[in-house]
Amino acid sequence: MAQSSPPLAVFGATGYTGRLVCEEARKVGLPLRLVGRRADRLREVAENGEETRLAEAGDEAGLRAAFEGAFAVASCVGPFLELGTGPLRAALAAGAHYVDTSGEQAFARLAYEGFDGEAKRRGVVVLTSFGFDFVPGDLAARLAADGLEPLEEVAVAYSAAGTSVSRGTRRTLGSILRQPQVAYVGGTLVSSSFAATTRSFEFPFGRRAALEWGGAEPLTVPRHTQVREVRSYVRAPALVAKLRRLLPLGTPLLRLAAGVLGDPSEERRRDSRFAVVAEAHGPRGSSRATLTGRDVYRLTALIVTRAAQALLAGEVRATGALAPAEAFDARAFAEGLAPLLTIESVTPIEARSRS
């Protein structure tokens, strides 16, 4: 297929999320290069003569060769702390921008702290955790913070209903249970843990309790917002209860489930709903931003595609490893994700409520 511009290399193109990224990229006419470890599966998903390349996560030389000539790499192969460093290094070595679908705070920290300098030297952009995990929370935090800095704190909470997870996500959950977690307190990162604190948030369906977890917001929000404390939370009662019971054995059990259970159907994905709430508190007042949406996997694919379009057009604000609201205007980027993501409201909080 003749190409008027360099391709977007999708690593993990045959996986659940990778296929969705390819679908969204095709909708907007982005040329694709499909990269994976099985030639037969790559042929199955390639359309209209799209390029394919063979490479594995542990083969950096092979990955670099597969990424050469691509304007950007979308890495969709996890768990990322285990498998993601090689593709990131290879993308930078190939002179390509990089975006990934990681939901792992520990890998995001590695990307920001370990690859920001190299990305700047090479004049490229690194966008990590650039999907439902954790773009909506970072954008919501920036929207809530507008006009109120410096802030005492930002707290972000996710709530999802009717959402099934893919095999890859189940494998990653097992890894996340074992990874170190951090919060941002007093202007620095401090050790934390799953369910270390509990807090209530005003969701569109009412006030509910949420548990602290390792979201990327403690890493991303301080990159673009003056704030002393940032924590992230999740409200998923059934999942949280199971994970707390299985914490000592979570990794092997979730890996077993990943091999037995299937991926969510398109119908199940379409019916899923979520809400993300960010609260910002400071001497100048308090504000709450609420984002709602559906189909977290399709949203992830759309987020990656919108980022790739901006990278190709040179519309990213800077180079280096960037947080979502550091790379893009928060409101404009969120509005570009409709109808899968909606800015429901950004409103003052009359009296500070923290529990």
N, C-alpha and C positions, 0 to 999 in steps of 0.2 A: 504494500500500500504506500503510495507516495505521501510524504510528510512535508508540510511547509514549515514545521517547527520541530525542535527536538522532543523526544517522548518523555512522558512520566513513567518511570520504572516502578512497577508495583511488585514488591517482594512479598511472597505469600499470596500470589494472585489466585491460587486455586483454593484457598481457605475460605471460611464463611465470610469474614469481614473483607478479605481481599477481593472476592467476587463482587461484593456490593460496591466497593471503591471503583472497580472497573466499570460497573454499570453506570454509576453517577458520572464518572469521567467521560464516558462515551456520550452521554446526553448533552454535554457542553462542547463536544468535539475535540477533547484533548487526545493527542496521539498517545498510544500506550505501548509499553514494552512489558510483557508479562514474565516475571522471574520466579522460579521455584525449583524444586529438586526432582520433580517427576515429569519427564517429557510427555507421557501419555495424557496426564491431567492438564498440562499446559495446552496441549492441542485441543482438548475438549472445551476449554473456556475461551480460547482465542477466537476473535471474530475479524472478518474482513482483512485477512492477511497481517494481523498484528504481529509484531516481533515477539519472539520468545527466547529466553535464555535460561540455561541450567545453572543453579548455584545453591549452595547450602549455607546455613547460618554460620557454621564454623570455619568456612573457607573464605578468608578475607580476600585472597588474591582472585579467586573465582568470582566473588561478589563485585570486586572493583571492576573486573573485566565486563561483568554483566551490566554494571551501572555506567560505564564510559559512554559519553555522548548524551546521556539523559540530562534534562534540565533539573530534575528533582527525583528523589526516591521516596516512595511511600512504603514504609516498613510495617507489615501487618502480621509479623511472626513473633509470638511470645511463647512462654514467659520471657519478658524483655530483659530482666536482670540476668537471666541465664543465657538467652540467645540474642539479645539486641545490640550488644556492644560492637560486634563484628560488622553488621550492616551499617551502623552509624559511622564507624571508622572508614569503611569502604566507600560510603557515599562522599565523605569529605575528601578522601584520597582521589576520587574521580572528579572532584570539583563540582559536585551536584548539591543542590539544596536538599534538606532532609525533613521529613515529617513522619511521625509514627502514631500508632493507635494504642500505645501503652496505657494501662490503667494502674501502673505501679509507681508509687511515690519514690521508692528507692532508686528506680531507674531514672526517673525525672531528675532527681537530685544529681545523679551521676552525669546526666547530659548537661545540666546547667553548670555544674562545677568543673567537669572534666573536659568539656568540648567547646565552651563559649569562646575561649581564646583562639583555638585553631580555626573555628568557623569564621571569626572576624578576620584572621590573617588571610584566609582563602576567599573572603568576600562572599560567603554563602550564609544561609539561614538554617538554623536548627529549630524545629517546632516539635517538641516532645509532648506526650499525653494529649494529643490533638484530636480528640473525639468527644463523645459524651463524657468520658473521663479525660480531661476535666475542664473542657472549654466553657460550658455553661456557667459553672461556678465562678471561674475567673472573670468572665464578662459581667456576671451579676454583681460581683464584689466591686468592680470598677464603676458600674452604674450607681450602686448604693453610695459609694465614696465621693462622687462628684460634688464639689462645693463644700465639703466638710473637713478636708485635711487641715492639719494633721489629726490622725485618729488614734483613739486608745485601742480599739480592736475591730476586727472583722471576723464574723463567724458565718460559715457557709454550710448549708444542709441540703442533701439530696433525698428525694422520696420517689420511689418508682412502684407502679402497680401493674400487675399483669405481664411483667417482663420475664421471659425465659432467657436463659443464657446458653451460649454456644459451647461446644466441646472445648474450644480454645480458652474461653473465659473460665470454664470450670478448672482447667489445668492451672491457669494463672491464679485463681483464687487460692489454690493450694500453696502456691509460692508466696503470695502476699501474706498469708497467715504467719509465715516464718521470717518475713523481712522486718528490719527495724523501721520504726515510724518516728516522725518528728512533728512538733508543733513550733510555731514562731512566737516566742515569748520574750519580752524585754528587748526586742531588736535583734534577737539571735535565734538560731534553731536549737531546740532542746529535745531530748528523748521523750517519746510518748509511747502509747500502745493502744491497741484496739479496745474500745469501750473505756478508755481511761477517765473520761468525763461524760456527763449527760447534760443535755440542754434542751429546752423546749423552743419550738419555732412556730410562727404563724404561717401555716401552709394555706393554700386556697380552700382546702376542705376542713380547716380548723387547726387549733393549736395541738401539736403533737411533740412527744419527746423523741430525741435523736441521740445516737451514740457517736462519740468521737471515733474517727478512723483516719487512715493514711491517705487523704486526698492530696492533690498537688497544690492546693491553694496556699498552704503555709510557705511553699517555695515560690509560687508565682506572684501572689498579690503584692508582697513587699518590693517586687521589682518595678512596679509602676505606681504604688500608692504609699504615702507616708503613714505608717501604722506601727504600733508597738506589739500587737498580738494578733495572730491569725490561727484559727483552728477550723478543721473541716469535720462534718458530721454526716451520718447516714441514717435514714429512717427506712428500715426494711424488716419489720418485726419477725416474720417467720425465718428469714435468712439469718438475721442476727442471732436469734435464739439457737438455731442449729449450729452456727459457727462457734458460738461461745461454748456449747457442749462438746463440740468436736475439736476444739483448738489444739489439744495435745496430739490428736491423730489426724488433724485436718488434711495434711498434704497427701498421705497415701489414700485416704478415703475419697477425696475429691478427684484424684487422678484416676481411681477406679471408676468413679461415676462418669468422668469425662469419656472413658472408653466405651461405656455401656449406653449412656443416654444420648439422644440425637440432638440436632440443632433445632432452634425454634422455627416454626413454619412462618411463611409470609403473613398469613392471617393472624397468627398470634402476635407477631411483631407489630402489625398495623393497629391492633387493639390495645397495645400497651400504652401507658401514660406515665408522665413524670412531672415533677415540680422541683425547681431549684430555688432556694431562698438564701439571700445574702443580707446580713444585717451589719451596718456600720455605725459605730458609736464613737463620739469624740466631744470635746468641749464646745464645739460649734453646733452640736445637735446629733440626731440619730436618723437613719434612713433604712428602709427595707426595699430591696429589689426582688421581684418574683418573676421567674421565667417558667413557662410551662411548655410541654411538647409531647411528642409521641415517637414510637419506633426508634429506640436508642441506637440500634445497629445501622439503620438507614441514615439516621442523623450523623453518626460517626463518618459514614462514607461521604455524606454531603459536606461535612466540615473539612475533611481531607481534600475534597475536590475544590471547594472554595479557596482553601489555602494554596493549592497547586495553581489555580488560575491567577491568584495574586502574585505568586512567585514568578510565574512565567511572564506576567505583565510588568514586573518590577515595582509592585505596589506595596511592598512591605516596608515599614518605617526605618528599619536598620538591618545590620547583619549581626551574626552571632546567635547564641541560644536565647530565644525570646519567649516570654510568656504571651498568651493570647492577646491580652489587652495592652501589651507592650509592642506587639507586632502590628496590631490593627486598632482602629477606633472601635471601642466596645459596642456602641449602639449600632453603628453601621454594619459591623460583622454579624451581630445577632440578627438584625433585620434581614440580612442576606440569607439566613437559614430558614426563613419561612417557606412552607407552612409547618415544617417539622419542629420549629422552635419559635416561641412567641414571647415578647416582653409583655408580661401581664400587667405589671405596675411597678412604679418607683415612687414610693411615698414616704413622708416623714413619719417617724415613730414618736408619738406625743410624749409618752413617758417610758423611760428605759425599762425594758422587761428582760430580765435574765434569770433563768432558773434551770 
